[in-house]
């Protein structure tokens, strides 16, 4: 009975919203300018026909319907998981498919065709709304979805698992295998699956060019970062280090502490968003302390609180470190704390827009910057939120151990008007890819962070751990939403020889040669006249022999042969062997050509012209004078280039 009442109320709401809103002019495009002209029955027919619209792409319009008929992609993301890009893309797909089927007009301007207008009208968000653009379902479409919902069409979507798919991935993974097995290729697929909260299988089945485009988008958004380890890679590049800075005017070198790529990435992933109607804090806001003069005479601090600024007593061109930080390093949207004692603060503010300036109407403490003070004349001990540390003595200094959410909690306690301020943590998955992870000196690169990357030691976990970094003395921990994805070539180093600390903290995903991949993509056949070569079968035979003579970690990957899909010629195959296969075999077997002959089947070929590696006898007396007592063997080998351009050479492998 209750279900029928809910369904009836929902049906009435559709009509009520239509009458009340009447598509006001604030929504774009207004009906007088553009109307796709699609009826309720036409929408219903398109949506319910899987040959027109794929069911899995309907989540955007159905979730908007569930949320009352209008929503932003940000709002859908927060309620149902997945990403804004996912919902945006699905809406575009559905709009295009319905337009193609119904032959309706499509809104078009200098920016191209707007397929979303087939489904929605839209408007910019109001100040209190999440996101930037609100989509409202067109009335005939909303009626069609309502009828299909009452008929049970969306039951599978109601029961759809909307939990974060990234939870199915381990926080620390290494894709490992022999050369040419697609480890770097698959790191793109894994990264997109994690970031977009999708099942790995779904992304693997998608066309790789689309996945790669999404990967590039995520990299530009800062959600994916990539680096390659090598023998000289160190802690300074990865976490933080001291870098020289050249002052060209003074011809002097100064030094500054610079964050490494992984620390910067973690800082981005840990950003919080402070939502307030009265002020704006940067997502990556720094926290500063400033000492402002106070006292019974010329109380500069009191003036600052009243006038909305902060002032220091140095000249604006002074070379003092505090002046540089005040003028250059402090950014609008950063938090600033007014220093009372090394343990106490008496004001909390947010640095405003505007350049530092010297105030002509002040006799002292003239250098000023605008500040919006959100809590003043307070007395708060900050030791507990500063990891037990006191504030630094300099006039201006960073406070690296504090978190914005802790500062805002203190401010809200002292200012009742801030209770509506919301602090939202960044929960989106971020993926840091380390190519060739086994080639770096792990102890040297990770340092104390090797413990912090453990899942149970991450920020937000019950056993969270942080470390004080040696250069900056700032506190650092790895956010829970950061995934570390490494790739490892087992031909360079076996897992058994890897750093034990690294092995214990990573899960390993094996990637071995898969000849069936060549069959699946059409790279498994070469035809020359009446002759045919089965490339997949040839690769399996080569790898079976390598595994017997050496080990499975030094086999030949299928990725070397994928170019045969577009260029299935003997010339291309010869190129692959000469540039990839032969050099690898020479490396694996330390140029023991007798074994390479066994791998390539040359030892069983009767016709010399089909042998990749030719052998001939050495007559010692023709080479050396006398009778030298040397045990060097009496066979010499040479690569037979012409054999690589004969299909029979490969067939006889």
C-alpha positions, 0 to 999 in steps of 0.5 A: 500500500505504501509503495502505491502511495509513493508512486502516486505522489511521484506522478502528481509531483511531475504535474505539480512541478510542471505547472509551478515551474512552467520552464521559466526563462532562467532555464536554457534553451527556452521552448520558444527558441528550441524544442526537440518536439519529442513526445512522451511515447517517443521517449519511452519507446527509445529508452526501453529499446536496448537497440537504441539506448543501452540500459547502463547509460540511462543512470544519469536521467534516472538518478536525476528523476529520483532526485526530483527532476533536476540535479547537477552532476556533482550532486548525482556523484555525491549521492550515487557514487561514480564521477561527474564525467561519467554522468555527463558522458552518459547524458550526451550518449543518450541524447545523441542516440534518441536524436538519431532515432527520432530525427529531431532537431538538435540545438547547434551553435558555434560550439557544436551540437548540444545533444543534452538539450534533447533531454534537458533544459539547464541553468547555472547553479545558485550560490548554495548549490553544488556544481556549476550547471543544473539539468532539468528533465524535459516534461515529456521525458520525465513522464516517460521515465515515471511510467517506465519506473512504475512498470518496473523497467528500472528495477535493476538500476535501483538494485545497482551496486553504487559503492565505490568500485575503487574499494575492490582494488588494493591501495598498493599494487604492482603489475609484473611480468616479462617484457612486452606483456602490456604492463604500462598499457594495462596501468592506463586501464587500471588507473581509469577503472580506479579513478572512475569507480568502474569494474576493471572488466568494463574498462578492459572491454572498452576501446583503448583509444577512449580509455586513453583519452579519459586517462589524459583527462584525469592526468590534466585534472591532477587525479593521475600522476606518472613517474619512472624510477631509475638508479639515480632517482632519490628521496629529493625528487620523490618526497622533498629536497633542497634545491638551489635558486640562482639570483641573477641580479646578485649572482648568488645562489640561495636554497629552498625546500621543494616538494617532490612529485609524490608529496605534491600529489598527496597534498592535492588528494588530501585537499578539503573544500570549505563551503561558506556563504561568507568567505572562500578558502583555497582547496590547497590552503596553507596555514600561516602564523603572524605576529602583529604588534599589540599593547596599550599604546599603538595597538596595531593588532586591534586596528588590523582586526577592525580594519580587515588586514594584517600588518608587519613592521618591515619595509616591503623591499626588505630581504628578511625571510618574513617579508618574502613570505608575507609578500610572495608566498602567502596566497589569497584563500590561505588561513592566517593565525594571529600569534599571542604566545607560542602556544596561544592564538587570538585571531583566525583569518582568511587572506583576501584578494589584493596585493601587499601595499604600504599604507601611507596613513600609518606611522608604523607597521605600514606593510599590509595585506587584506584579511577577513578575520572570522574569529578575533579576541579569542584565546585558544591553545593550539598545541593539541592541533599542532601535533604537540608543537609550539608555534615558530618565533619568526614574524611570519611562518608556515604552520605545516602540522595543522589541518584546515578542518581543525582551524575551522573547528576552532573558529566555529567554536568562537563564532556562532555564525560559522556553524553552517560552514561545511568542510568536505573531504576529498574522497575521489580516488587518485592514482600514482603510477610508478613505472619500472618500480624495481629499478629504483633504490626503494629504501633511498626513494621512500625513506620513512614513507615505506611504512606510511603507504600501508593501508592500515597506516593511511590518513583516516585509518584506525592506525594512522601514522605520520612522519616529520619530514627531515627538510621541512619538518612538516608532518606528512601522512599518505591519504587513504584515497591515494592508490600506488600502481607500479609496473615491474619487468621481471627480466630486470629483477625477479620478485624474489630479489626485490626489497623485502619491505616493498614486497610486504606492502604491495599486492602483485598482479602477474601479467604473462604472455597471452597469445590469445590476445593476438588472436582476439585482435587479429594479429595472429596470422601472416599470409605470404602467397599460399603460405600462412604463419600462425603467430600465436602458435609460434609465440607459444612454442618460443616461450615454452622453450624459454621456460624450459631452458631458463624460466618463465620470467624471461619469456617474450611478451605478446605486445611486441606482435600487436602491430601485425594487426595493421601491418601483417607483413613478413617485413614487419615481423622481421623488424619485430624479431631483429629489434626486439626478440633477438636482442632479448634472447641475446640478453637472456642467454648471454649470447649463448647462440647454441641455446638461441638456436634451440629456442628458434628451432634452428637446430632442427632445420635441414635447409640452411637458408631458413636458419636465423642463427647459422653455425659453422666449424672453426678449424683451429690450425687455419686460425692460430699458428701452432697448437694453442691449448685453448678450450673455446669450442670449435663452432662460430655463429652468425645471424642470417639476415635473409632468413628473417624475410622468409615465412618458412623460417618462422613456420619451422620454429 
